[in-house]
Each structure stands twice: as C-alpha cells, then as structure tokens.
Amino acid sequence: MTKLKIRSLFLKAATTIFIINLLVSCQKKITVDDILSKSIKAHGGIELWQKIDTLSFTKKTILYNQEGVKEKETTQHQSFYEGIPLHGKISSLGAEKSSISVINGVYAKSIRDSLIPITDREIKAINNSFKSAYYVISQPFNLKESDALLFYKKDTILNGEKTFVVDVSYKVDENTNTPDQWTYFFNAKTFLVVAAKVFHSPTISFIKNTKFNTKTPFVFNSERVSIFINKDGTEDFVRAAYFYSNFKVVFKK
C-alpha cells in the first residue's frame, strides 16, 4: 500500500513537471518585430504618427565637464512639418538668437534676425542638425520608417526592471564612413524606450530617458541624461542633461 502511494505521488510530480515544461516550451519567444510593434503602440501608434502635420517643442540642453561643472546651456524651439526631418525650423533662444530652416527645399540661416549667406558646407551642417534633432524626437517610430536593421540582443535589468535590448545597424551615411552604432532598451512591461547607447567615434554615450511627457496623443521624452562610458563599460561622467517641454501636435486635416 505504501509503495502504491509513493508511486502515485511520483507520477503526479512527474506529470506536473512535464506540464510545466510543456507550457514553458510552448510560450512564444518574443521577437524584435514584436518589441518594436508593441513599443510603437505604447508611444502612440504608427497610424496616428503618420497623420502629423506639425510637431513642435522646446528643448533645453545643459552640458557638463568632467568635474561636473556646468559648461554650457542652450534652449531651442524645434518645429518639424509633415513629419519630414528636412522640413522645418530650429531656433536658438536667448541672447544669441539664431535659426536655421528648410522650407520646401529652401535653406535659410539667421543670427539676430539678420539673414546669413549659406555655403554648401553649411547646407550639410543644417541637414545633419535636422536629421539628428528629428532622429531623437521620432523614436521609436523612426526605427520602423528607416532602413535600419534591428537585432534582438538579450534581456537585461535596468533600474530594477527587465528590459529588452535591441542593436540597430544603419547603412553607411553619405557624409561618413563610420555610422553611429545604436543599442535601444525597451521596458519589458510598458515597452517604452527607456534608454539608448550610441557609439559615436571615439565616444560611447548611454542616454537614460528618466521622465516622459504624455500631454499629447504620443509619449515623448521630457527628461534625459547622457553619460559618457569608458571602454570597459563603466560610467565616466554625466555629459549632458536634456529637458523637453511645450509639445504641440497638429494633425493633417
């Protein structure tokens, strides 16, 4: 009788373990497409993003030196029209008031309301400024709209929470032979982009998105901090802090 009971318990335990293993093995492993799709939805949805006519906001940047002393502070008002990176205006506010714009293919630059002649070299600089500014504000949507190749790398714990880590590979840019190498970190519960790492030769920066703005139909970054990383992966020093506000979204009629 005792042997039968032991055998029965053994069979029940074995069956339970088998079912658990079966359930675990049957669970669909998340893919990079799943991660990106869920993140885009969490940030507002691609359909709504593609209906934007004008996106504008204020961006404050504070740069720090290696000793943690404030080196420079700037404030810009950025506007992008029809969701196109090279169609809009970036204005620097404050004493050194200036602006650059690209409207219907026409480039313009001004300092204290005086128009400045533009050279071919400055056109490249303006293009780079707009591409960089739009790249930052348009994530994660830009990851889908661009020709970037995404690779699901691993899971990791960031700020005590599980995140999905995705490497991003871009084609060589016409202006450089060494394009930036990006890694994005997606919160496993909310699927918001919570951080990014970029290798911009010779520096490596780790950018944490510490606060989000939800006053529009989209979830934008409202506060970010950029940390320089040593070659061994340790943090060097905080290089910059970014603050975004006054978001305004106008949709196409």
N, C-alpha and C positions, 0 to 999 in steps of 0.2 A: 504493500500500500504506500509506504514511504517513497519507494523507488518511482511509483507511478506519479506521485505528487511532484517529485523532483523533476521527472521527465516532462511533466506538464508545464511546470514553471520555466524550464529551459526552452521548451518550444514557444511559449508565449514571448519570452525575452528575445529569442532569435527572430520571431515574426515581427516584433516591434522594431528591432534594429533594421531588419530588411525593408520595412515600410518607410522608415525614416530615410534610409539611404536612397530608396527609390524616389521619394519626394524631392530630396536634395538634388539628385542627378537629373530629375525631370524639369527642375526650375530653369527657365530660360536665362542664359547668361546675358548680361547687358552688353550692348554693342555701342560703338562710337556714334552710330546713327541714332540710336535710342537716346543717348545722352544729349546730343545736340538738339534733337527734336523736342525733348522734354524741357531743355533749357530755354529754347526759343519761345515755347509756350509759356513758361514761367515768367519770362521777361516781357510778354505782351502779345506774342503771336506774329508770325511772318505775314499773314494776310493784312493785318492792321498796319504793320510796319511799311508795307509796300504802298499804302494809301497816303503816306505822309507827304504833304506839300511843303511845309516849312517846319524845321526843328531848330530851336534857338535856346541858348542858356548862357549863364555866366560861369566862368572858370577862374578860380584863384589858385595860383601856384606859388609855393614857398620853397626855395632851395636852401639847403643847409650844407655847411662844410664838414670836414671830418671831425671837427671838435664839437659839432652840434650847434654851432652859431649860425643864426640866420644870415644867409649870403645875399639873397635877392627875393623880392616879392613882386609878382605881376598879376594883373587882373585883365581878363579878356571877355569880350562878348562874342560868341560864335553863332553863326547862322548858316544852316545848310538848306538849300532849296530843292524840292522834288526828290529828296533822298539821294542826291548825286554829290559825291565828295568834291568835285571840281565845279561847284556852282553855289556860291555863297559869299559870305563876308566874315572876316575875323578882325575885330577892332580891339586895340590895346587901350585900356582906360587909364586915367591918371595924368600926371604931368607930361609924360612922354606920349601923348595921344597920337596914335597912328592906326592905319588899317591897310589890309590887303583884301582884294576881292577878285572874283572871277564870275562875271555875269554874262551868260550867252557867249562864252568864249573870249570875252574882252577882259584883259587883265588890268588892274589898277592898284596903285600904291600911293598912300598919302602919309605925310607927317605934319601934325598940327594943321590940318585942313589944306595943306599945300600938296598938289599932285607931284609925284616924283617920276621922272622918266624910267622906264623899265627895260633892262637888258635881257638877253637870252638867259644869262646866268641867274638873274633874279626870277625869271619865269619858272625855272627849275626849282628854285628855292620856294616859291609860292606853291607850286604843285606839291612839293614834299610836305609843306606846312599843312595844306588842306588834307592830304592823304593821311597824315599822322593824326590830325585832330579828329577826322571822321572815323578813322580806324578805332580809336579809343571809345568814342561815344556809341558806335554802332554794334558793339559786341553784345550778344553772340550772333546777331543777325548776319554780320559781315563774314563770319566763318562759313555760312551756308552760301552766301551770294558770291564769294570769291572763288578762285580756282585752287584754294588751299587743300592740301591732303592732310587728313586727320588720322591719327593712330592712337587707339586706346592703349595707354601705357600700363597703368596699375591703379590700385586704390591706396589712399594714404589718409592719415589722420591730420587734420589741420584745425587748429584752435579747438581741439577736443571733439571734432566732428568728422565723420567719414566723408571723403571727397573722391571723385573720380578724376584721374589725371590723364589729360589728352595732349599729345605732342602735335604741333602744327608745322607743316612743311610748305613753304612757298617757293614758287619758281624764282629764278634769278631776276632781280629788277633791272630795268634798262640802265639805271643810274649807278648800280653797284654789282660787283661780282660776288659779294658775300651778304645775302639777305639775312635779316634778323631771324633768329630761331626762337619760336614761342612754345611755351607749355601753358595750358589752361587747367584750372582747378574748379570743378563743379561740385557744389554741395550735394551729397547723395540723397538728401531728403527734399530740399527745396529746388534743386537743380539750377540755382542762381550761380553766376560766375563769381566766385569769392576771392580768386587770386589769379595771377599770371606771372610767369617767369620769362624773361627775354634775354637772349644773348645778343648784345649789340657790340661787336668787337671794338675795344677789348674788354668791355664791362659786362657784368651779369647783374640784372636787376630783378628783385622779387617785389611785385606790386600787390599789396593787400587791399581789397575792397572792404572797408570797415563799416560803411553805412550806405543805405540805399534810399533813393527818392521814389516815392510811389504816388506823387501828386498828379501824374498824367496816366493815361492808359498803359504806360510802359514802366518797367522797373529800371531806373538808371542808377549809376553810382552817384553818391553825393559826397562821400569822403574816401580818399585813397592815400596810401603811403607807399613810397618807393624806397626799397632798401638795397644798397649795393651788397653783392655777395662775393666772398672770397673764392678762390679756385677750389678750396677744399670743401665748399658748401656752407661754411659758417657765415653769419651775418657780419658785415663790415661796419656800415653806419647808415643812418637814415639820410638819404639824399634829397628827397622831396616829399611834400605833402600837397594834395590836390583837394579843392573844395568846389563842388558844382551846385548851382542854385538857379532860381528863376527859370525853370524849364517851361517852355511853351511849345505845344504841338498843334499845328494847323493841318487838317486833312483836306485832300482834294475834294472838290465838290462833284 
